[in-house]
Amino acid sequence: MPVEHTADERGEERWQWRGSRNLPPLTGMDVLGIVVAVVGTLALIILAAATAAGDDAGIGFVSAARITIALFAALINLAHVIGILLFESVDYHGRFQRFFAKLSLYGTPLALLVSIGIGLF
């Protein structure tokens, strides 16, 4: 996993990770966002599946809510990962790139907290 030390378009130095020559270079925040997206989505899916398996008489409110949250989180995180890879492949670092970079970092843990909170009631 080669790590490069480069300067961006504003002249600021930063570290970039490049998994292979076929992938664009990713910053630490990009890699962290992708990891949080994957791990958080898996945790939401496992939580929803465990709740649905524990329901005796069909799917209850908590199970339906957790499945919906997991589904929306998976779709948003899929768009996040694809957006990050597309934005980095063309070296775009504008407002939308920063939005997508932080979307999973804040949205996935929030969805996990909401899903856990629903189960407490």
C-alpha positions in Angstrom: 0.0 0.0 0.0 2.1 2.9 -1.2 1.5 6.3 0.5 2.5 9.4 -1.4 3.2 12.9 0.0 1.9 15.4 -2.5 0.5 18.9 -2.7 -3.0 19.7 -3.7 -4.2 22.5 -6.1 -4.0 25.1 -3.3 -0.4 24.1 -2.5 -1.2 22.4 0.8 0.8 19.3 1.5 -1.1 16.1 2.2 -0.7 12.3 2.3 -2.5 10.2 -0.2 -2.9 6.4 -0.4 -3.1 4.6 -3.7 -4.2 0.9 -3.5 -3.2 0.2 -7.1 -2.5 2.0 -10.3 -6.2 1.5 -11.3 -7.5 3.5 -8.3 -7.3 7.2 -7.7 -5.2 8.5 -4.8 -7.3 8.8 -1.7 -6.7 11.0 1.3 -6.9 9.8 4.9 -10.4 11.2 5.3 -11.6 9.4 2.1 -10.2 6.1 3.4 -11.7 6.6 6.8 -15.1 7.5 5.3 -15.1 4.4 3.1 -14.2 2.2 6.1 -16.9 3.8 8.3 -19.4 3.3 5.5 -18.6 -0.4 5.0 -18.4 -1.3 8.7 -21.4 0.8 9.7 -23.6 -0.6 7.0 -22.7 -4.1 7.9 -23.5 -3.3 11.6 -26.8 -1.9 10.6 -27.7 -4.9 8.5 -26.7 -7.3 11.2 -28.7 -5.4 13.8 -31.8 -5.3 11.5 -31.5 -9.0 10.7 -31.1 -10.0 14.4 -34.1 -8.0 15.3 -36.2 -9.4 12.5 -35.2 -13.0 13.4 -36.3 -12.4 17.0 -39.8 -11.4 16.0 -42.2 -14.3 16.6 -45.3 -13.0 14.9 -44.1 -11.3 11.7 -42.2 -8.1 11.4 -42.9 -5.6 14.1 -42.3 -1.8 14.2 -38.7 -2.0 15.5 -37.7 -4.5 12.9 -39.3 -2.6 10.0 -37.7 0.6 11.2 -34.3 -1.0 11.5 -34.6 -2.6 8.1 -35.6 0.7 6.5 -32.6 2.5 8.2 -30.2 -0.2 7.1 -31.5 0.0 3.5 -31.3 3.8 3.3 -27.8 3.8 4.9 -26.6 1.1 2.4 -27.9 3.2 -0.5 -26.4 6.4 0.8 -23.0 4.8 1.6 -22.9 3.2 -1.8 -23.4 6.6 -3.4 -20.8 8.0 -1.0 -18.1 5.4 -2.0 -18.8 5.8 -5.7 -18.8 9.6 -5.4 -15.5 9.7 -3.6 -13.9 7.4 -6.2 -15.3 9.5 -9.1 -14.3 12.9 -7.6 -10.8 11.7 -6.8 -10.4 10.2 -10.2 -10.8 13.6 -11.8 -9.0 15.4 -9.0 -12.0 17.4 -8.0 -11.9 18.9 -4.5 -14.9 21.3 -4.3 -17.9 21.6 -2.1 -19.6 18.3 -3.2 -16.4 16.3 -2.7 -16.2 17.6 0.9 -19.9 16.8 1.4 -19.5 13.2 0.2 -16.3 12.8 2.2 -18.1 13.7 5.5 -21.4 12.1 4.7 -20.5 8.6 5.9 -18.3 9.9 8.7 -21.3 11.6 10.4 -24.4 9.9 8.8 -23.6 6.3 9.4 -22.8 6.6 13.2 -25.9 8.7 13.5 -28.0 6.0 11.7 -26.5 3.4 14.0 -27.4 5.4 17.1 -31.0 6.0 15.8 -31.3 2.2 15.1 -30.1 1.3 18.5 -32.3 4.0 20.1 -35.4 2.6 18.4 -34.8 -0.7 20.0 -34.7 0.7 23.5 -38.4 1.7 23.3 
